[in-house]
Structures are given as C-alpha cells and as structure tokens.
Amino acid sequence: MAFELPKLAYEYTALEPHIDARTMEIHHSKHHNAYVTNLNAALAGTEGENNSIEDICKNISKYAMAVRNNGGGHYNHSLFWSILAPNKGGMPSGKLMDAINTQLGGWEKFKEDFNKAGATRFGSGWAWLCVKADKTLCVCSTPNQDNPLMDIAECQGTPILACDVWEHAYYLHYQNRRPDYMNAFWNVINWDEVSRRYEAAM
C-alpha cells in the first residue's frame, strides 16, 4: 500500500494569525506531499512497502537514507497536523497534566524546556514531548526529519506532541524569529489529541 498525503481536519486559514494560511498551504501540499512521493519511490519493490510508517521508523537503521529522510518527514508531519487545531491552545488536563506536573516540573517549566528544545536545535529539526519506555515523559529534539521512534535517535520514545522547527514551517511569517513562532504554537495545540496519544502510549 502506497502512503498518501493525509487530509487536514481544518482549512489552511484556520490557524491564523498564529500560523498563516500561505505557510500552511505550502507546508502541507508541497513539502509534506514531496516526502510522501519520495518515500513511496524509495520503498517501491522492497519489503518495506508493506510496512506501517511506525514500523519503518522503529527499524529505520535497516533502511536507506532516502527512507529515513522521507519516512521521517511523512510520520512527523502527519503527527504535527493532528495535534494542531483552531481555537485550541490553553492547557491539558487529567492524567497528562498530572504527569507534566510530577515529572516535568510543572506547566511553566515544561513550556520553557519545550521552547528551548526547539529554539536551540541547530539548523532544521523538531521538538518533542514523548513517552519513554518506562512510561515517563521527556522533552527532547531531533535533527532533520528524525524522530524518537527511530532506533537511531538519541532520545527514544513514543511522540505525543511535535513542533516543526524547519524554516519552511515559519519563515514566511516569522522570518528568523523561531522563538516567536514557538510561542505562537501554544495557541493552536489540540490537547485533546495529545492526551489521547498519551493514554494510548501508556
């Protein structure tokens, strides 16, 4: 089964003013679409073309670099779109908020650490909130299109929140002001979806 570009659950304009429509359109229809096209080409005729994107990421050391880059791009962006939503933001509740308070030093400390993970990632990459193998939370970042599911990642776990800090995610609106983009990101997080992913990972 060939991978497909996922449809968004909202319009390209829906996340304004925090993420502008033009960036969303280019990011989804051009950048993510290219990862899907290139991933399918890289997997064509191999055993991997029948595997899920999660299984591919978990065993990425067995694959060519084209699969690592484009498979990561597909997985990462698919997760990213799913945890964004208009008129959201705020704070999580329930078990996820309890875990943030007990394991990550509270809400403000978590936000500070997550923003730092994204803002200090040299070049392109991602900031993550993950559930580790021991079921505790961690904040980390990965370069390029790597992610914590990958068996080569320095920080490993199940991602439940992702922020894309490649320039294509923010440059049209924020130029080189990555910290401003990351601050805006908190206004469009769908915490219901993040909490669902947290409980599934547990």
Backbone torsions as a table, in degrees:
resi	resn	phi	psi	omega
1	MET	NA	123.2	177.7
2	ALA	-72.6	144.5	175.8
3	PHE	-72.6	151.8	-178.3
4	GLU	-128.6	152.8	174.9
5	LEU	-69.0	121.9	-179.3
6	PRO	-71.4	145.5	174.0
7	LYS	-76.5	146.3	176.5
8	LEU	-83.6	150.9	179.0
9	ALA	-87.8	9.0	-177.1
10	TYR	-151.6	164.3	179.3
11	GLU	-77.2	160.6	177.1
12	TYR	-60.1	-28.1	-178.9
13	THR	-81.3	-10.4	-165.4
14	ALA	-68.0	-24.3	-174.8
15	LEU	-96.5	2.6	177.1
16	GLU	-66.8	151.0	2.9
17	PRO	-86.0	2.6	-172.2
18	HIS	-73.4	-43.6	173.0
19	ILE	-128.9	119.3	-170.9
20	ASP	-76.0	155.8	-174.5
21	ALA	-62.7	-39.5	-178.1
22	ARG	-64.2	-42.9	176.5
23	THR	-61.9	-44.7	-179.8
24	MET	-60.0	-44.0	-178.0
25	GLU	-63.1	-47.8	-179.8
26	ILE	-66.6	-42.4	-176.4
27	HIS	-62.3	-46.4	-177.0
28	HIS	-79.3	-54.2	-170.3
29	SER	-79.8	-20.9	-179.7
30	LYS	-106.8	-62.4	-174.3
31	HIS	-65.9	-55.0	-177.9
32	HIS	-64.5	-40.5	179.7
33	ASN	-59.7	-37.3	178.7
34	ALA	-66.0	-39.3	177.1
35	TYR	-61.5	-42.0	-179.8
36	VAL	-63.8	-47.5	-179.5
37	THR	-60.4	-46.2	-177.9
38	ASN	-71.0	-33.6	176.1
39	LEU	-64.3	-47.0	179.2
40	ASN	-60.0	-39.8	178.6
41	ALA	-65.8	-40.1	-178.3
42	ALA	-69.5	-28.8	-177.8
43	LEU	-92.6	-13.5	-174.4
44	ALA	-55.4	127.5	177.8
45	GLY	80.5	5.4	179.1
46	THR	-111.7	166.0	177.6
47	GLU	-61.9	-28.1	-176.2
48	GLY	-66.0	-19.0	-176.0
49	GLU	-69.5	-11.5	177.3
50	ASN	-101.1	1.4	-178.2
51	ASN	-94.0	155.5	175.4
52	SER	-72.8	159.7	179.7
53	ILE	-65.7	-30.7	177.8
54	GLU	-66.7	-44.0	178.9
55	ASP	-64.8	-37.9	177.8
56	ILE	-62.1	-46.6	-179.3
57	CYS	-63.1	-41.5	-177.3
58	LYS	-65.9	-22.8	179.9
59	ASN	-119.5	33.4	-169.3
60	ILE	-64.5	-23.2	-179.8
61	SER	-64.8	-16.3	-179.6
62	LYS	-88.9	-4.2	-173.4
63	TYR	-110.4	163.4	176.6
64	ALA	-68.9	160.3	-179.2
65	MET	-60.1	-32.4	179.2
66	ALA	-63.0	-34.6	177.4
67	VAL	-73.0	-40.5	178.1
68	ARG	-59.9	-48.2	-177.0
69	ASN	-68.4	-48.2	-174.9
70	ASN	-82.0	-33.7	174.2
71	GLY	-66.3	-42.0	174.4
72	GLY	-62.2	-42.2	178.8
73	GLY	-60.1	-40.2	180.0
74	HIS	-69.8	-48.1	-179.9
75	TYR	-62.0	-49.0	-174.9
76	ASN	-61.1	-45.9	-178.6
77	HIS	-69.4	-37.2	178.2
78	SER	-60.0	-41.3	176.8
79	LEU	-67.3	-43.7	-178.1
80	PHE	-57.0	-49.5	-179.6
81	TRP	-60.5	-35.5	-174.1
82	SER	-72.5	-24.1	-178.3
83	ILE	-98.9	8.7	173.8
84	LEU	-104.1	147.7	175.7
85	ALA	-164.7	147.8	177.0
86	PRO	-69.9	151.4	174.8
87	ASN	56.8	37.6	178.9
88	LYS	-113.3	-122.0	-177.0
89	GLY	74.6	-145.8	-177.3
90	GLY	72.4	-140.8	-176.5
91	MET	-134.9	154.6	173.6
92	PRO	-72.9	173.7	177.2
93	SER	-139.5	-177.2	173.9
94	GLY	64.5	-142.5	-173.0
95	LYS	-63.5	-36.5	179.8
96	LEU	-65.4	-44.7	179.6
97	MET	-65.0	-38.4	176.9
98	ASP	-60.0	-42.6	-179.2
99	ALA	-67.6	-39.3	176.6
100	ILE	-60.9	-42.9	-179.3
101	ASN	-66.6	-41.2	-174.1
102	THR	-86.2	-28.7	-172.6
103	GLN	-107.3	-25.1	-174.2
104	LEU	-117.9	11.1	174.1
105	GLY	84.4	13.8	178.6
106	GLY	99.0	169.9	-173.0
107	TRP	-60.3	-50.9	-176.3
108	GLU	-65.5	-38.5	177.9
109	LYS	-66.8	-41.6	177.0
110	PHE	-59.8	-48.6	179.6
111	LYS	-60.0	-43.7	179.3
112	GLU	-60.2	-45.4	-178.2
113	ASP	-68.7	-38.9	179.1
114	PHE	-66.4	-45.5	177.6
115	ASN	-60.5	-40.2	179.3
116	LYS	-65.7	-40.5	179.4
117	ALA	-59.1	-40.3	179.5
118	GLY	-77.7	-43.4	-174.3
119	ALA	-69.8	-29.4	-176.4
120	THR	-97.6	-0.1	175.2
121	ARG	-66.8	114.2	-177.9
122	PHE	-70.0	133.0	-178.9
123	GLY	71.3	-137.6	-175.6
124	SER	-101.1	152.8	178.0
125	GLY	166.4	-156.8	-173.3
126	TRP	-141.1	149.4	168.3
127	ALA	-106.0	143.5	-172.7
128	TRP	-135.5	147.9	159.8
129	LEU	-112.9	124.8	-173.3
130	CYS	-129.1	157.6	168.2
131	VAL	-102.6	117.4	-178.8
132	LYS	-77.2	173.5	-178.5
133	ALA	-59.8	-29.3	179.7
134	ASP	-86.6	8.8	175.5
135	LYS	74.3	15.3	173.4
136	THR	-99.2	159.2	-179.4
137	LEU	-84.7	151.3	170.9
138	CYS	-147.7	152.6	174.4
139	VAL	-110.5	133.4	179.0
140	CYS	-157.2	-178.5	175.2
141	SER	-140.1	158.0	177.0
142	THR	-131.8	154.2	178.7
143	PRO	-83.3	157.2	171.8
144	ASN	53.7	-127.3	177.5
145	GLN	-108.3	22.3	173.5
146	ASP	-69.6	160.0	175.6
147	ASN	-148.3	165.3	-174.7
148	PRO	-69.2	-11.1	173.4
149	LEU	-70.8	-25.7	-171.9
150	MET	-69.6	140.2	-178.8
151	ASP	-71.7	-4.6	177.6
152	ILE	-103.8	-2.0	-174.3
153	ALA	-72.5	142.5	176.1
154	GLU	-67.3	-38.4	175.4
155	CYS	-110.3	124.1	-175.0
156	GLN	-118.5	144.7	179.5
157	GLY	165.8	-172.7	177.4
158	THR	-99.2	113.8	-178.3
159	PRO	-68.5	136.4	174.8
160	ILE	-123.2	-15.2	176.3
161	LEU	-143.7	134.7	-177.9
162	ALA	-136.7	141.7	171.0
163	CYS	-127.6	121.7	180.0
164	ASP	-78.1	118.7	178.5
165	VAL	-113.4	22.8	165.5
166	TRP	-68.2	149.3	-179.2
167	GLU	-60.5	-29.7	-179.0
168	HIS	-64.8	-16.1	-179.5
169	ALA	-79.9	-17.0	-172.1
170	TYR	-147.8	-9.9	-164.7
171	TYR	-67.3	-33.8	-178.5
172	LEU	-59.7	-36.9	-176.1
173	HIS	-97.7	-39.7	-171.8
174	TYR	-106.5	-6.1	-175.6
175	GLN	50.7	-124.8	-176.1
176	ASN	-90.9	11.8	-175.5
177	ARG	-91.6	64.4	-179.0
178	ARG	-56.6	-41.1	178.4
179	PRO	-59.9	-34.7	177.7
180	ASP	-65.9	-40.2	176.3
181	TYR	-61.9	-43.5	-179.1
182	MET	-66.4	-36.0	175.4
183	ASN	-64.6	-38.5	179.0
184	ALA	-67.7	-32.3	-178.7
185	PHE	-53.9	-34.4	-177.8
186	TRP	-65.2	-16.5	-179.3
187	ASN	-83.7	-8.3	-174.9
188	VAL	-129.3	21.7	178.7
189	ILE	-84.1	130.9	176.1
190	ASN	-90.0	90.3	-174.8
191	TRP	-68.0	-23.3	175.1
192	ASP	-61.7	-42.8	179.3
193	GLU	-70.2	-40.4	178.1
194	VAL	-62.3	-42.3	178.9
195	SER	-65.2	-37.8	177.2
196	ARG	-61.3	-43.9	179.2
197	ARG	-66.1	-36.4	178.1
198	TYR	-62.0	-49.5	-177.1
199	GLU	-67.1	-33.6	176.5
200	ALA	-66.2	-37.3	-179.8
201	ALA	-71.7	-22.8	-179.4
202	MET	-82.7	NA	NA
